[in-house]
Amino acid sequence: MRPSSVGGNSAAAVIARTLKARGVDRVFGLCGGHIMPIWMRLDAEGIGIVDVRDERAAVYMAHAYGELSGKPGVALVTAGPGVTNAMTGIANAHVARAPVLVLSGVAPQPQFDRGALQDLDHVRMLREVTRYARSVRQAAHVPRSLDEAFAAAAGESGGEPGPVFLDFPTDVLRAEVPGVLQMDEHVRPHVRREIPPDPAAIEQAAALLRQARRPLVIGGRGARGARGELEAFLETSGAVFLDTGECKGLLPEDHPAIVSAMRGTAMAEADVVVTLGRKLDFQLGYGSPAVFPAARWLRIADTATELRDNRRGEGEIFASPRLALRTLTAAGPSLAASIDQEWRDRLRAGHAERSAKLSRSTAAADDGSDGYMHPNRLIAEVQRAIGDDAVVVADGGDFLAFARVGIRCSTYLDPGALGCIGVGTSFGIGAALAAPGRTVAVLTGDGSFGFNAMEIDTAARHGVPVLVVVANNGAWQIEVHDQTMTHGQVVGTRLQRADHAAMARAFNAHGERVERAADLPMALERALAALKEGRPALLDVLVSGDAMSSDAKTGLAWVPDLQPLAAWDVAERRWRAGDAPSES
């Protein structure tokens, strides 16, 4: 099919022009017959197409690209299996509240419900994991539907931001959109409106903060884009700060308010907890009194789902967090009138001591009994090589726990609350395209890497300079309790230590296998040199199968923010039964 075979006023052409007008410069996708008209018109408009090896990866890349670039993240997938493959990425964006536009096609309308190729009702499947899902069956409806989809993705429709989905029958894509309906109002970019705080809510919140002796701020999605306002608020209020995966790296590790290494103590002892666009999900123990026994709550968010989930606040500010923080800070030094300075100093000293100890132990971690390096040693060497200002994508089960605790960076992405392991390489590609000139490092376990390993080919073909470091311990373990056994024996499977570097070289990426810690610094140096040449690099690092993260030891491999509070579920059961909450 040639671009000229799809007219300049066709629905496909209007879609492409609208995307370009909205600032879209790249679309991530995998080609198929049902979307060829859009594909051709994107090319005609000069919009880059990053063709991937699996549709999940297209959505992951669009997710990361949009988060880092501030531009719309767009994925284009074909009908049927293209959409079903993409569903995991869409669900991940749904839980992460990431604005991603996913476009697809369907069979021509005369073939509906007749057994056409790849004939599925995509919209019915996707309604539960999107903010907006629609099948556009009239060319005249294309401009308005795109405008509504963009608004819903950005949260302009009154809800939280997140993924949206549109599909188009192929005959509609070739049909003309009447010129009178191609209006600028549906095409021009719209900046998401900021929500000013209500003065009465601000006064109530300020009164709560003036009484606080041990205030704690927990950052979430709402803290992004508010760094300056957050720093000013922390200084004025005297509060301490905990980041989460949604805003890790926003403040440097040595910031005077950060107490991340004292997470458990801070949450257990805080008397006022301020959340910034952060849900109280499982990662924060649902805000349970078993975890936050002394806390009153101040919730700040621009969406209701981040304002009232699980715990209501004595103060609730429905506003853009940036504006709310700025207005609260203007209340002045009186916010810190009751601060328990000894508590704050104790947390800060504990954080500094534990952070220094972690840094020393990470760098000096001994090899395991199998002769391979400890994952902490790997992370320490990567940290030395990439510095503190890199973009880091952490992926995996147990290895994610090592990386989350041990790595320092200014921008951070991981599988998030859905626990969607396998995002690493795809997130890394999207991030590297969104942040040219910055070092982007993917730290992934070997099992997680396998989910989207073929995207190394995508990175190589498109010249994406991303560093992928695979912690290869061959220990992807699936526990199955065989109930036919007398004692319910655990039966597991173990991966071989596959040579991922050889695969990378086969795709013309830089690839090295590293078996000894002593060889890692030079291997990293060569890998970073390859990135400067515009090539992706993969280091397949053999690590010890003996090592277990603290999350794994406590059975909390997917509870990254509760690692110091391994017994919180037991504590909550005791609390519900009327016992005193645990101090652990």
PEFEN-V477634 format. One record per backbone hydrogen bond with DSSP energy under -1.0 kcal/mol. CO is the residue of the C=O (numbers start at 1). NH is the residue of the N-H. E is the energy in kcal/mol with one decimal. If there is no record, write none. Layout:
((CO | NH | E) (CO | NH | E))
//
This chain:
((2 | 5 | -1.8) (3 | 6 | -1.9) (7 | 10 | -1.4) (9 | 177 | -3.0) (10 | 14 | -2.4) (11 | 15 | -2.4) (12 | 16 | -2.1) (13 | 17 | -2.6) (14 | 18 | -2.4) (15 | 19 | -2.4) (16 | 20 | -2.2) (17 | 21 | -2.5) (18 | 22 | -1.8) (19 | 24 | -2.6) (20 | 23 | -1.6) (25 | 48 | -2.1) (27 | 50 | -2.7) (28 | 76 | -2.5) (29 | 52 | -2.4) (32 | 35 | -1.4) (35 | 39 | -2.5) (36 | 40 | -2.7) (37 | 41 | -1.9) (38 | 42 | -2.6) (39 | 43 | -1.8) (40 | 44 | -2.1) (41 | 45 | -1.7) (42 | 47 | -2.3) (43 | 46 | -1.2) (48 | 27 | -2.3) (50 | 29 | -2.1) (54 | 58 | -1.2) (55 | 59 | -1.8) (56 | 60 | -2.6) (57 | 61 | -2.9) (58 | 62 | -2.2) (59 | 63 | -2.6) (60 | 64 | -2.5) (61 | 65 | -2.9) (62 | 66 | -2.5) (63 | 67 | -2.1) (64 | 68 | -2.1) (65 | 69 | -2.5) (66 | 70 | -1.8) (73 | 101 | -2.9) (74 | 28 | -2.4) (75 | 103 | -2.8) (76 | 30 | -1.5) (79 | 82 | -1.9) (80 | 84 | -2.4) (81 | 85 | -2.5) (82 | 86 | -1.3) (86 | 90 | -2.2) (87 | 91 | -2.9) (88 | 92 | -2.2) (89 | 93 | -2.2) (90 | 94 | -2.2) (91 | 95 | -2.2) (92 | 96 | -2.3) (93 | 98 | -2.5) (100 | 164 | -2.6) (101 | 75 | -2.7) (102 | 166 | -2.2) (103 | 77 | -2.6) (104 | 168 | -1.2) (106 | 170 | -1.6) (108 | 111 | -2.0) (109 | 112 | -1.8) (111 | 114 | -1.5) (116 | 119 | -1.5) (120 | 122 | -1.5) (121 | 125 | -1.3) (122 | 126 | -1.8) (123 | 127 | -1.3) (126 | 129 | -1.3) (132 | 165 | -2.8) (134 | 167 | -1.9) (138 | 141 | -1.7) (139 | 142 | -1.5) (141 | 145 | -2.4) (142 | 146 | -2.4) (143 | 147 | -2.1) (144 | 148 | -2.3) (145 | 149 | -2.3) (146 | 150 | -2.6) (147 | 151 | -2.0) (148 | 152 | -2.5) (149 | 153 | -2.5) (150 | 154 | -1.8) (151 | 156 | -2.7) (153 | 162 | -1.8) (155 | 158 | -1.1) (163 | 131 | -3.3) (164 | 102 | -2.4) (165 | 134 | -1.8) (166 | 104 | -1.8) (167 | 136 | -2.8) (168 | 106 | -1.8) (169 | 173 | -1.9) (170 | 174 | -1.0) (173 | 12 | -2.3) (175 | 11 | -2.1) (178 | 181 | -1.8) (179 | 182 | -1.3) (181 | 183 | -1.8) (183 | 186 | -1.5) (184 | 187 | -1.5) (184 | 188 | -2.6) (195 | 320 | -2.6) (198 | 202 | -2.1) (199 | 203 | -2.3) (200 | 204 | -2.1) (201 | 205 | -2.3) (202 | 206 | -2.9) (203 | 207 | -2.1) (204 | 208 | -1.8) (205 | 209 | -2.3) (206 | 210 | -2.2) (213 | 340 | -3.1) (214 | 271 | -1.5) (214 | 272 | -1.0) (215 | 240 | -2.0) (216 | 274 | -3.3) (217 | 242 | -2.6) (218 | 276 | -2.1) (220 | 223 | -1.7) (221 | 224 | -1.3) (223 | 226 | -1.8) (226 | 230 | -2.9) (227 | 231 | -2.7) (228 | 232 | -2.1) (229 | 233 | -2.2) (230 | 234 | -2.7) (231 | 235 | -2.0) (232 | 236 | -2.2) (233 | 237 | -3.0) (234 | 238 | -1.7) (240 | 217 | -2.8) (241 | 259 | -2.0) (242 | 219 | -2.4) (244 | 247 | -2.0) (247 | 250 | -2.2) (252 | 255 | -2.0) (255 | 258 | -1.5) (257 | 241 | -3.1) (259 | 262 | -2.2) (260 | 263 | -1.4) (262 | 266 | -2.8) (263 | 267 | -2.3) (264 | 268 | -2.0) (265 | 269 | -1.9) (266 | 270 | -1.7) (271 | 296 | -1.8) (272 | 216 | -2.8) (273 | 298 | -2.7) (274 | 218 | -3.3) (275 | 300 | -2.1) (276 | 220 | -1.1) (277 | 221 | -1.2) (279 | 281 | -1.4) (281 | 284 | -1.7) (281 | 286 | -2.7) (282 | 285 | -1.6) (284 | 287 | -2.1) (285 | 288 | -2.2) (288 | 291 | -1.8) (288 | 292 | -2.7) (292 | 295 | -1.1) (296 | 273 | -2.9) (297 | 314 | -1.8) (297 | 315 | -1.7) (298 | 275 | -2.1) (299 | 317 | -2.9) (300 | 277 | -3.0) (301 | 319 | -1.8) (303 | 306 | -1.2) (304 | 307 | -1.5) (304 | 308 | -1.8) (309 | 311 | -3.1) (315 | 299 | -2.5) (317 | 301 | -2.0) (317 | 319 | -1.2) (320 | 324 | -2.4) (321 | 325 | -2.8) (322 | 326 | -1.9) (323 | 327 | -2.3) (324 | 328 | -2.5) (325 | 329 | -2.6) (326 | 330 | -1.4) (328 | 331 | -1.7) (329 | 332 | -2.0) (332 | 335 | -1.8) (333 | 336 | -1.9) (334 | 337 | -1.5) (336 | 339 | -1.3) (339 | 341 | -1.3) (340 | 344 | -1.9) (341 | 345 | -2.8) (342 | 346 | -2.3) (343 | 347 | -2.4) (344 | 348 | -2.5) (345 | 349 | -2.7) (346 | 350 | -2.4) (347 | 351 | -2.7) (348 | 352 | -2.5) (349 | 353 | -2.5) (350 | 354 | -2.6) (351 | 355 | -2.7) (352 | 356 | -2.3) (353 | 357 | -2.4) (354 | 358 | -2.7) (355 | 359 | -2.5) (356 | 360 | -2.4) (357 | 361 | -2.8) (358 | 362 | -2.7) (359 | 363 | -1.9) (360 | 364 | -1.6) (368 | 371 | -1.9) (372 | 368 | -2.9) (373 | 544 | -3.2) (374 | 378 | -1.6) (375 | 379 | -2.4) (376 | 380 | -2.4) (377 | 381 | -2.1) (378 | 382 | -2.3) (379 | 383 | -2.7) (380 | 384 | -2.0) (381 | 385 | -1.7) (382 | 386 | -2.6) (383 | 387 | -2.1) (390 | 410 | -1.5) (390 | 411 | -1.3) (391 | 441 | -2.8) (392 | 413 | -2.1) (393 | 443 | -3.2) (395 | 445 | -1.2) (398 | 402 | -1.4) (399 | 403 | -2.6) (400 | 404 | -3.1) (401 | 405 | -1.6) (402 | 406 | -2.4) (403 | 407 | -2.3) (411 | 392 | -2.7) (413 | 394 | -2.6) (416 | 419 | -1.8) (419 | 421 | -1.9) (423 | 427 | -3.3) (424 | 428 | -2.6) (425 | 429 | -2.1) (426 | 430 | -2.4) (427 | 431 | -2.8) (428 | 432 | -2.5) (429 | 433 | -2.1) (430 | 434 | -1.6) (431 | 435 | -1.8) (435 | 438 | -1.9) (439 | 391 | -2.8) (440 | 467 | -2.6) (441 | 393 | -2.7) (442 | 469 | -3.4) (443 | 395 | -2.6) (444 | 471 | -3.0) (445 | 449 | -2.3) (446 | 450 | -1.5) (448 | 451 | -1.2) (452 | 455 | -1.8) (453 | 456 | -2.0) (454 | 457 | -1.6) (455 | 459 | -2.4) (456 | 460 | -2.3) (457 | 461 | -2.7) (458 | 462 | -1.9) (459 | 464 | -2.8) (464 | 466 | -1.8) (466 | 537 | -2.3) (467 | 442 | -3.5) (468 | 539 | -2.6) (469 | 444 | -2.5) (470 | 472 | -1.1) (470 | 541 | -2.4) (471 | 446 | -1.4) (472 | 543 | -1.6) (480 | 491 | -2.6) (481 | 483 | -1.1) (482 | 485 | -1.6) (485 | 488 | -1.2) (489 | 482 | -2.5) (491 | 480 | -1.6) (496 | 498 | -2.0) (498 | 500 | -1.4) (499 | 503 | -1.1) (500 | 504 | -2.1) (501 | 505 | -2.4) (502 | 506 | -1.8) (503 | 507 | -1.0) (504 | 509 | -2.4) (505 | 508 | -1.9) (510 | 538 | -2.9) (512 | 540 | -2.9) (514 | 542 | -2.6) (516 | 519 | -1.3) (517 | 520 | -1.2) (519 | 523 | -1.6) (520 | 524 | -2.6) (521 | 525 | -2.0) (522 | 526 | -2.3) (523 | 527 | -2.2) (524 | 528 | -2.6) (525 | 529 | -1.6) (526 | 530 | -1.8) (527 | 531 | -1.7) (528 | 532 | -1.6) (530 | 535 | -2.2) (531 | 534 | -1.8) (536 | 510 | -2.5) (537 | 468 | -2.9) (538 | 512 | -2.1) (539 | 470 | -2.8) (540 | 514 | -2.5) (541 | 472 | -3.1) (549 | 553 | -2.1) (550 | 554 | -1.5) (551 | 556 | -3.1) (556 | 559 | -2.1) (559 | 562 | -1.9) (562 | 565 | -2.1) (565 | 568 | -2.0) (567 | 571 | -2.7) (568 | 572 | -2.6) (569 | 573 | -1.9) (570 | 574 | -2.2) (571 | 575 | -2.7) (572 | 576 | -2.9) (573 | 577 | -1.4) (574 | 579 | -2.7) (575 | 578 | -1.5))
//
